[in-house]
Amino acid sequence: MSGTSVPQPGLDRMVPFPGHPLVVGVTPGQDPLVVRTAAALATAVGAPVFFAYVDTSRFVVEERPDGTVRHSPVDPDGVDDAWEETEGALRDTIAALLRDTGVDWHLRYLAGRPDRALTHLARAVDASAIVVGTRATGGGRHLRDLLEGSVAAHLAHHQHRPVVTVPLAVVDWKEIRAPWTTR
């Protein structure tokens, strides 16, 4: 254990909601509910929104003070410009969803671990909160959550800002099972 302590949440570290941006984790093909929920919250508190996609197939070369990053592919033989298509598609999707809302928004293309990248951006823009969606159910996601944990859980345990989690699918209480049980 090191001699330095980790800064803990507290009233002195709270960032006021009014006028302070929200950081919102987005992914290609994600339910529009995440973007629209973040926009509604941003409108309510009079703040801009920084949407962020974190590409886990890339790593951070340089973190800049404004929250942007310079990144490179993990696979040196991979196509290096494919990320630009993803960024463009996300920008188009967000623009369509927020058309006529008046929300001031920005998109950041980040790299590495989603929890760390979103935390870095939140610090850089002095965000009041971080908004993320839950994972869709099915496809072995429960086991992955059990082993890796969710981005929302990692954020809630490793930084001091509130984490708003937008539910994208709910499970009937009767259907709740341990991840290792079979039907």
C-alpha positions as CSV (number, residue, x, y, z in Angstrom):
1,M,0.0,0.0,0.0
2,S,1.5,3.4,-0.9
3,G,1.8,6.3,1.4
4,T,-0.5,8.5,-0.7
5,S,-4.2,8.4,-0.3
6,V,-6.7,8.4,-3.1
7,P,-8.9,11.6,-3.1
8,Q,-12.4,10.7,-2.0
9,P,-15.8,12.1,-3.0
10,G,-16.9,14.9,-0.8
11,L,-18.8,18.2,-0.7
12,D,-15.5,20.1,-1.4
13,R,-15.0,18.1,-4.7
14,M,-18.6,18.4,-5.9
15,V,-18.9,20.1,-9.3
16,P,-22.1,22.2,-9.5
17,F,-24.6,20.9,-12.2
18,P,-25.6,24.3,-13.6
19,G,-23.4,25.4,-16.4
20,H,-20.9,22.5,-16.1
21,P,-20.8,20.0,-18.9
22,L,-21.9,16.4,-18.9
23,V,-19.7,13.7,-20.3
24,V,-21.7,11.0,-22.1
25,G,-20.3,7.6,-23.2
26,V,-21.7,6.6,-26.6
27,T,-21.1,3.6,-28.9
28,P,-22.0,2.9,-32.5
29,G,-25.5,1.4,-32.8
30,Q,-26.4,2.4,-29.3
31,D,-30.0,3.0,-28.3
32,P,-30.9,6.7,-28.9
33,L,-32.2,6.9,-25.4
34,V,-28.7,7.6,-24.0
35,V,-28.2,10.6,-26.2
36,R,-31.7,11.9,-25.7
37,T,-31.6,11.4,-21.9
38,A,-28.2,13.3,-21.7
39,A,-29.6,16.1,-23.9
40,A,-32.7,16.4,-21.6
41,L,-30.5,16.6,-18.5
42,A,-28.1,19.1,-20.2
43,T,-31.1,21.3,-21.1
44,A,-32.4,21.1,-17.5
45,V,-29.0,22.2,-16.0
46,G,-28.1,24.6,-18.8
47,A,-24.9,22.8,-19.8
48,P,-23.1,21.6,-22.9
49,V,-22.6,17.9,-23.5
50,F,-19.4,16.1,-24.4
51,F,-20.2,12.8,-26.1
52,A,-17.3,10.4,-26.1
53,Y,-16.7,7.2,-27.9
54,V,-13.8,5.1,-26.5
55,D,-12.2,2.8,-29.1
56,T,-10.6,-0.1,-27.2
57,S,-8.7,-1.2,-30.3
58,R,-6.6,1.9,-30.0
59,F,-4.3,3.2,-27.3
60,V,-3.6,6.7,-26.1
61,V,-0.3,8.3,-27.3
62,E,-1.0,11.7,-25.8
63,E,-3.7,13.1,-23.5
64,R,-4.3,16.8,-24.1
65,P,-5.6,19.4,-21.6
66,D,-8.9,19.9,-23.6
67,G,-9.8,16.2,-23.2
68,T,-8.8,15.2,-26.7
69,V,-6.3,12.5,-27.3
70,R,-3.8,11.5,-30.0
71,H,-4.2,7.7,-30.5
72,S,-2.8,4.8,-32.5
73,P,-4.0,1.3,-33.2
74,V,-3.1,-1.5,-30.9
75,D,-2.6,-3.7,-33.9
76,P,0.3,-2.1,-35.9
77,D,-0.9,-3.9,-39.0
78,G,-4.5,-2.7,-38.7
79,V,-6.1,-0.1,-40.9
80,D,-5.3,3.3,-39.3
81,D,-8.0,5.4,-40.8
82,A,-11.1,3.2,-40.0
83,W,-11.6,5.2,-36.8
84,E,-12.5,8.3,-38.9
85,E,-15.5,6.5,-40.4
86,T,-16.7,5.5,-36.9
87,E,-16.3,9.1,-35.7
88,G,-18.1,10.5,-38.7
89,A,-21.0,8.0,-38.3
90,L,-21.3,8.9,-34.6
91,R,-21.3,12.6,-35.3
92,D,-24.0,12.2,-37.9
93,T,-26.2,10.1,-35.6
94,I,-25.9,12.5,-32.7
95,A,-26.6,15.5,-34.9
96,A,-29.8,13.8,-36.2
97,L,-30.9,13.0,-32.7
98,L,-30.3,16.5,-31.4
99,R,-31.6,18.4,-34.4
100,D,-33.8,21.3,-33.2
101,T,-33.0,20.7,-29.5
102,G,-30.6,23.7,-29.1
103,V,-28.2,21.5,-27.1
104,D,-24.6,22.6,-27.3
105,W,-22.7,19.4,-27.9
106,H,-19.2,18.1,-28.9
107,L,-17.9,14.7,-29.8
108,R,-14.6,13.3,-28.6
109,Y,-13.0,10.2,-30.1
110,L,-11.0,8.6,-27.3
111,A,-8.9,5.4,-26.9
112,G,-8.1,2.8,-24.3
113,R,-10.1,1.7,-21.3
114,P,-13.6,3.3,-21.3
115,D,-13.7,4.1,-17.6
116,R,-10.3,5.8,-17.6
117,A,-10.9,7.7,-20.9
118,L,-14.3,9.1,-19.7
119,T,-12.7,10.1,-16.4
120,H,-9.9,11.9,-18.2
121,L,-12.4,13.8,-20.3
122,A,-14.6,14.6,-17.3
123,R,-11.6,16.1,-15.5
124,A,-10.5,18.0,-18.6
125,V,-13.9,19.7,-19.1
126,D,-14.8,20.0,-15.4
127,A,-17.9,17.9,-15.9
128,S,-20.6,17.7,-13.3
129,A,-21.5,14.1,-14.1
130,I,-20.9,11.2,-16.5
131,V,-23.8,9.5,-18.3
132,V,-23.6,6.0,-19.7
133,G,-26.1,3.4,-20.9
134,T,-26.4,-0.1,-19.6
135,R,-25.3,-3.0,-21.8
136,A,-27.9,-4.7,-23.9
137,T,-28.9,-8.1,-22.5
138,G,-28.1,-11.4,-24.2
139,G,-25.2,-12.7,-26.1
140,G,-23.1,-13.7,-23.1
141,R,-23.0,-10.2,-21.7
142,H,-23.9,-11.4,-18.2
143,L,-20.7,-13.4,-17.9
144,R,-18.6,-10.6,-19.4
145,D,-20.1,-8.2,-16.8
146,L,-19.3,-10.7,-14.0
147,L,-15.7,-11.0,-15.1
148,E,-14.9,-7.4,-16.2
149,G,-17.6,-5.4,-14.5
150,S,-19.6,-2.7,-16.2
151,V,-18.2,0.7,-17.2
152,A,-20.8,2.4,-14.9
153,A,-19.6,0.3,-11.9
154,H,-15.9,1.1,-12.7
155,L,-16.7,4.8,-13.0
156,A,-18.7,4.8,-9.8
157,H,-15.8,3.3,-7.9
158,H,-12.8,5.1,-9.4
159,Q,-13.7,8.8,-9.7
160,H,-15.7,11.3,-7.7
161,R,-18.4,12.5,-10.2
162,P,-21.9,11.2,-10.1
163,V,-22.6,8.5,-12.7
164,V,-26.0,8.6,-14.4
165,T,-26.8,5.1,-15.8
166,V,-29.6,5.0,-18.5
167,P,-31.3,1.7,-18.5
168,L,-31.6,0.2,-22.0
169,A,-33.2,-3.1,-21.0
170,V,-34.8,-4.4,-17.9
171,V,-35.2,-7.9,-16.7
172,D,-38.3,-9.1,-14.9
173,W,-37.5,-9.8,-11.2
174,K,-38.8,-13.4,-11.7
175,E,-36.1,-13.9,-14.4
176,I,-33.1,-12.9,-12.3
177,R,-30.7,-15.8,-12.2
178,A,-27.1,-16.2,-11.2
179,P,-24.9,-15.8,-14.3
180,W,-23.6,-19.4,-13.9
181,T,-27.0,-21.1,-13.8
182,T,-28.7,-22.6,-16.9
183,R,-32.4,-22.5,-17.8
